[in-house]
């Protein structure tokens, strides 16, 4: 397709800058610019449509993934960072049953 267009003011300065900075001709700058704009618009319009093709596609054969993901994460992080899986939890983690409510340093 042959296109005849007029660029003035800021648009003209921007094209001239891109041509000088990249060493491309004006036609190549415009082709590349259209390609970038096209890619951006396609990505926005597609949204998460492509992601839905992957959701639920994994089949590990395990039935306990949802119920044991925290333990699996702890094991993986422990292996990666050299900490024991039974090391104390982070501050925001709840205390294991039996420890809640116990005070340190003696009592009454």
C-alpha positions, 0 to 999 in steps of 0.5 A: 500500500502506498501512503501519502501523508503530511506531518507537521510540527511535533510529529515532523520533529519526532519522525526526524529525530527517530530517523536520525537516532536510528539511522533509518529512513523516514519510510522505515521509521514509519513502518516500524512505528506502525508495527509498534502501535499495532502490537500495542493495540493487539495486546490491549484488545487481546487482554487475557484471552490468550491466558485462558488457553493455559488455565487449567491445562496442567495435569500433574496427576496430583489431587492434593495441590490446592490443599498442600501448596503452602507446604510445597512452597516452604519445601521449595524455598527451603531448598533454594535458600538453605532453610529447614522447612520446619524453621520458625514461620514468618511474623505474619504466619499464625502460631501452630496449634498448642502455642497460641496464648502461651506466655513466655517468661513464667506466669502469674 
